Amino acid sequence: MPVDVAGVQEALRTEGIDGWLLYDFQGSNPIAFRLAGMDAQGGHLATRRWFYLIPAHGEPRGLVHAIERHNLDHLPGPKAPYAGRAELEAGLRAMLAGLGRVAMEYSPGNAIPYVSRVDAGTIEMVRDAGVQVVTSGDLVQRFDALWDARAVASHRDASDKLYRIKDRAFAEVTRRMRAGAATTEFDIQQLMVRWFEEEGLVADSAPNVSAQENAGNPHYLPTAGRHRAIRPNELLLLDLWGKTKQAGAVYADITWVGFTGATVPEPMTRAFAAVVAARDAAVALAEDAARSGRQVRGFELDRAARQVLEQRGYANAILHRTGHSLGEQVHGNGAHLDDFETHDERRLMPGSGFTVEPGVYFDDFGVRTEINVVWGPGGPEVTGPRQTGIIALV
């Protein structure tokens, strides 16, 4: 379904932006492609550049190639055709006449690469038409990343199922450790894949099962050809994400840590206590902001979490941001908790869902805790249990 034009115009007026200029060339801007409803238009070729302007005031208008002049017919407003590049440039100048600040999928300095979908040359062409280009980051979030009640319900359902699968996996590892039965990361992963199917969950990848030193690699993934045994007295990290199968369902994503022995080594206990404190500091900042009615941005929660880790001596063990947006893809188009890999100034908005997942990583092990937060009408809510200590799998 195409974006809500009236809603966009109200948001533009609130933000003091004169228009939102959607642009795509052969799928280079999937955000604009989806917001313009192009993904629902079967039977049309889309091989040429198109623009669609939603102004803060007045009627929307489009610019389409003459051989694909009907591609935006499902959207309101007139559409001007162009053929040669001179007509394209003239049409763009006419479309933008009288406007001062226009939002596009652009991020100054590429601070938020998830938003930077428009190439530099096109930005230059738009600027040459006499307008200032600003980021559409918060607009994208508002109209492409916020959840309705049905999406929230799908997230809660997926979350409950992930926790059940996590519990089953830890129970099976415990059973095998007690029985002295040989097992591998891949064995447990493939059991979890089967349980995903039983629970009616889908994901873009099999879950992550990482033993000992492999847990020190945040994006390790066992395969049939690359995995290791899970042995007694080793750390075991499970990272699993999924969503239900109905249309519009959104992801849940969790990480838990166990130890295949009775006594967890002190370095692991101390590191895990640090990531728990970092996680809870980020959540507390979001909760405090909601209670006071203050806007809070993604980078602020990342800073709050990393400050805890740095104060506890783990600055050099941080490899990734504190969290990411959740959506119909596991990494959604909303604000990420990030002032480490990027600088995400987007606001955390009611209706958004995101992970909080600080971790620290070493050559011989790594630990992470990952929870999900839904920002509902009453403020941010953690949608599942929080792990407080490494689980003994004996």
C-alpha positions in Angstrom: 0.0 0.0 0.0 1.4 3.4 -0.9 2.4 5.8 1.8 -0.2 8.0 3.6 0.1 11.3 1.7 -1.9 13.3 4.2 0.1 11.9 7.1 3.3 12.7 5.4 2.3 16.2 4.7 1.3 16.7 8.4 4.7 15.3 9.5 6.5 17.6 7.0 4.8 20.7 8.4 5.7 19.6 11.9 9.3 19.1 10.9 9.6 22.3 8.9 10.5 20.5 5.7 9.0 21.6 2.4 8.7 18.2 0.8 9.7 14.6 0.6 11.2 13.6 -2.7 11.1 9.9 -3.3 13.5 8.6 -6.0 14.5 5.2 -7.4 16.5 3.7 -10.2 16.2 0.0 -10.7 15.6 -0.8 -7.1 18.6 1.3 -5.8 16.3 2.8 -3.2 14.1 0.0 -1.7 12.7 2.5 0.9 11.2 4.8 -1.8 10.2 1.8 -3.9 8.2 0.3 -1.1 6.8 3.7 0.2 5.6 4.5 -3.3 3.8 1.2 -3.5 5.9 0.1 -6.4 6.4 -3.4 -4.9 2.6 -4.0 -5.3 2.5 -3.0 -9.0 2.8 -6.2 -11.0 3.3 -6.2 -14.7 5.3 -2.9 -14.9 8.9 -2.6 -16.0 10.8 -0.1 -13.8 14.1 0.4 -15.7 14.3 4.2 -15.7 14.6 6.9 -13.0 11.4 8.2 -11.4 10.8 10.9 -8.8 7.7 11.5 -6.7 7.3 14.6 -4.6 5.0 14.9 -1.6 5.0 18.6 -0.7 4.1 19.9 2.8 1.4 21.9 1.1 -0.5 21.2 -2.1 -0.8 18.3 -4.5 1.9 15.6 -4.9 3.5 15.2 -8.3 5.7 12.8 -10.2 8.3 12.7 -12.9 8.5 9.5 -15.0 10.2 8.3 -18.1 8.1 8.5 -21.3 8.4 4.8 -21.9 7.3 4.0 -18.4 4.8 6.9 -18.0 2.2 4.8 -16.2 4.4 3.4 -13.4 3.2 6.0 -10.9 -0.5 6.1 -11.9 -1.5 4.5 -8.7 -0.3 7.5 -6.8 -2.3 10.8 -6.5 -1.3 13.9 -8.5 -0.1 14.7 -12.0 2.9 13.0 -13.6 5.2 14.7 -16.0 7.0 12.6 -18.6 10.6 13.1 -19.7 12.8 11.3 -22.3 16.2 12.9 -22.6 18.4 14.0 -19.7 17.8 17.7 -20.5 14.0 17.0 -20.1 14.8 15.2 -16.8 16.7 18.1 -15.4 14.1 20.6 -16.5 11.3 18.5 -15.1 13.1 18.2 -11.8 13.6 22.0 -11.6 9.9 22.5 -12.3 8.9 19.9 -9.8 11.0 21.6 -7.0 10.3 25.2 -7.9 9.5 27.3 -4.8 10.7 24.7 -2.3 13.6 25.3 0.1 14.3 22.1 2.1 13.5 18.7 0.7 14.0 15.3 2.4 15.5 12.4 0.6 17.0 9.0 1.6 20.3 10.7 2.4 22.5 10.9 5.6 25.1 13.7 6.0 28.5 12.1 6.1 26.8 8.7 5.6 26.3 8.7 9.4 23.3 6.4 9.0 24.1 4.1 6.0 20.7 2.4 6.3 19.1 5.6 5.2 21.7 6.6 2.6 20.0 5.1 -0.5 20.2 8.0 -3.0 23.5 8.2 -4.9 25.7 11.3 -4.6 25.2 12.3 -8.2 21.4 12.4 -7.8 21.8 14.5 -4.7 23.9 16.9 -6.6 21.3 17.1 -9.4 18.6 17.9 -6.9 20.8 20.5 -5.2 21.5 22.1 -8.6 17.7 22.5 -8.9 18.0 25.0 -6.1 16.9 23.1 -2.9 18.6 22.0 0.2 18.5 18.2 0.7 18.0 17.0 4.3 17.7 13.5 5.7 14.4 11.6 5.6 15.6 9.4 8.4 12.8 10.2 10.9 10.2 10.3 8.1 11.3 6.8 6.9 11.0 5.6 10.5 7.5 7.1 11.0 6.0 5.7 7.8 8.0 2.5 7.2 9.1 1.3 10.7 6.4 1.8 13.2 4.2 -1.1 14.3 0.4 -1.3 14.5 -1.3 -3.5 17.1 -1.2 -6.5 14.7 2.5 -6.3 14.3 3.1 -5.9 18.0 1.0 -9.1 18.6 3.1 -10.9 16.0 6.3 -9.8 17.7 5.0 -11.1 21.1 4.0 -14.4 19.6 7.4 -14.8 17.9 9.2 -13.8 21.1 7.4 -16.4 23.2 8.3 -19.1 20.6 12.0 -18.1 20.5 12.2 -18.3 24.3 10.7 -21.8 24.1 13.2 -22.9 21.5 16.0 -21.4 23.6 14.9 -23.4 26.6 14.6 -26.6 24.5 18.1 -26.1 23.1 19.7 -25.5 26.6 17.7 -28.5 27.9 19.0 -30.8 25.1 22.6 -29.6 25.6 22.2 -30.3 29.4 20.8 -33.8 28.7 23.7 -34.6 26.4 26.3 -33.3 28.8 24.9 -35.4 31.6 24.8 -38.5 29.3 28.3 -37.9 28.0 26.9 -37.9 24.5 28.9 -36.2 21.8 27.3 -33.2 20.3 28.3 -30.2 18.1 27.2 -26.7 17.4 25.7 -27.8 14.1 23.7 -30.6 15.8 22.0 -28.2 18.2 21.5 -25.6 15.4 19.7 -28.1 13.2 17.4 -29.2 16.1 16.5 -25.5 16.5 15.8 -25.2 12.8 13.3 -28.1 13.2 11.7 -26.5 16.2 11.4 -23.2 14.2 9.3 -25.1 11.7 7.2 -26.7 14.5 6.6 -23.3 16.0 5.6 -21.7 12.7 8.6 -19.3 12.6 10.6 -18.2 9.6 14.0 -16.4 9.5 16.5 -15.2 7.0 19.1 -17.6 8.5 19.5 -20.6 10.8 20.2 -19.6 14.4 23.7 -19.0 15.8 25.1 -21.7 18.2 28.6 -20.7 19.3 30.8 -22.6 21.7 33.7 -21.1 23.6 36.1 -19.2 21.2 33.4 -19.1 18.5 31.3 -17.0 20.8 34.0 -14.4 20.5 32.9 -13.9 16.9 29.5 -12.0 17.0 28.5 -13.2 13.5 29.8 -16.8 13.7 27.4 -19.2 12.2 27.9 -23.0 12.2 27.5 -24.9 9.0 27.7 -28.5 7.9 31.3 -27.9 6.8 32.4 -25.5 9.6 31.5 -26.2 13.3 33.1 -27.6 16.4 32.1 -29.9 19.2 30.4 -28.6 22.4 32.4 -30.0 25.2 32.1 -29.9 29.0 33.1 -26.7 30.8 32.7 -24.4 27.8 30.7 -21.3 27.2 27.7 -21.7 24.8 26.0 -18.7 23.2 22.6 -19.0 21.4 21.4 -16.2 19.1 18.1 -16.8 17.5 15.7 -14.6 15.6 12.4 -15.2 13.7 8.9 -14.1 12.9 5.6 -15.7 12.3 4.4 -16.5 8.8 1.5 -14.1 8.4 1.8 -11.1 6.2 3.1 -8.0 8.0 4.7 -10.0 10.9 7.8 -8.5 12.5 10.8 -10.1 14.1 11.9 -11.0 17.6 15.6 -11.5 18.3 17.2 -12.8 21.5 20.6 -14.0 22.7 21.3 -16.1 25.8 24.5 -17.6 27.2 25.1 -20.9 29.1 28.1 -22.9 30.4 28.5 -26.6 30.2 29.8 -27.0 33.7 28.9 -26.4 37.3 31.2 -23.5 38.0 31.4 -20.6 35.5 34.9 -19.1 35.3 35.3 -15.7 36.9 36.3 -13.9 33.7 33.1 -15.0 32.1 31.0 -14.2 35.1 32.5 -10.7 35.4 32.2 -10.0 31.6 28.5 -11.1 31.6 27.7 -9.0 34.6 29.1 -6.0 32.7 26.9 -6.6 29.6 23.9 -7.1 31.9 24.5 -3.7 33.6 25.1 -2.1 30.2 21.8 -3.5 28.8 19.9 -2.3 31.8 21.4 1.1 31.7 20.2 1.6 28.1 16.7 0.4 29.0 16.6 2.7 32.1 17.5 5.7 29.9 14.6 4.9 27.5 12.2 4.5 30.5 13.3 7.7 32.1 12.9 9.6 28.8 9.4 8.2 28.4 8.4 9.2 32.0 9.7 12.7 31.5 8.3 13.2 28.0 11.8 13.8 26.6 12.7 12.7 23.2 15.6 10.2 23.2 17.7 9.2 20.2 19.3 6.0 19.2 22.9 7.1 19.8 22.1 8.1 23.4 21.1 4.6 24.4 24.3 3.2 22.8 26.4 5.8 24.8 24.7 4.8 28.0 25.5 1.1 27.5 29.0 1.6 26.3 29.8 3.9 29.2 29.1 1.0 31.6 31.4 -1.3 29.6 34.2 1.2 29.4 34.0 2.0 33.1 34.4 -1.7 33.8 37.5 -2.0 31.6 36.0 -3.5 28.4 36.4 -0.6 26.0 38.7 -2.7 23.7 36.3 -5.7 23.8 33.4 -3.9 22.1 32.9 -4.8 18.5 29.4 -3.6 17.6 26.6 -1.2 18.4 24.2 -1.7 21.3 21.1 -2.6 19.3 19.1 -2.4 16.1 15.6 -1.7 14.8 13.3 -4.6 14.3 10.8 -4.9 11.5 9.6 -7.2 8.8 13.3 -7.7 8.3 15.4 -8.6 11.3 17.3 -5.3 10.9 14.5 -2.8 10.4 14.3 0.8 9.1 13.9 2.4 12.5 16.5 4.0 14.8 19.4 1.8 15.8 21.1 2.1 19.2 24.3 3.2 17.7 27.0 5.8 18.3 29.8 3.3 17.7 29.6 2.0 14.1 27.5 4.9 13.0 25.9 8.0 14.7 22.2 7.4 14.7 20.4 10.6 15.6 16.9 9.3 14.8 14.4 9.5 17.5 13.1 6.4 19.3 9.4 6.7 18.6 6.2 5.2 20.1 5.3 2.2 17.9 8.9 1.2 17.3 10.6 -2.1 18.3 14.3 -2.6 18.8 16.9 -4.8 20.4 19.2 -4.0 23.2 22.3 -6.3 22.9 25.6 -5.2 24.3 28.4 -7.7 24.1 32.1 -8.1 24.8 34.4 -10.4 22.8 37.8 -12.0 23.3 40.0 -14.6 21.6 38.8 -17.4 23.8 35.2 -16.5 24.4 32.5 -13.8 24.1 29.3 -12.9 25.9 26.2 -11.0 24.9 22.7 -10.5 26.2 19.9 -9.5 23.9 16.4 -8.5 24.7 13.7 -6.8 22.7 11.9 -3.5 23.5 8.5 -2.4 22.1 7.8 1.3 22.7 4.0 1.2 23.3 1.5 3.8 24.5 2.8 3.4 28.1 6.4 3.7 27.2 9.2 1.2 26.4 8.5 -2.4 27.4 10.9 -5.4 27.4 8.9 -8.2 25.8 10.6 -11.2 27.4 12.7 -12.3 30.4 16.1 -10.7 30.9 19.0 -13.0 31.6 20.8 -12.0 34.7 23.5 -14.7 34.9 25.2 -17.4 32.8 23.1 -20.6 33.0 24.8 -23.8 34.2 24.0 -26.6 31.7 24.7 -29.5 33.9 
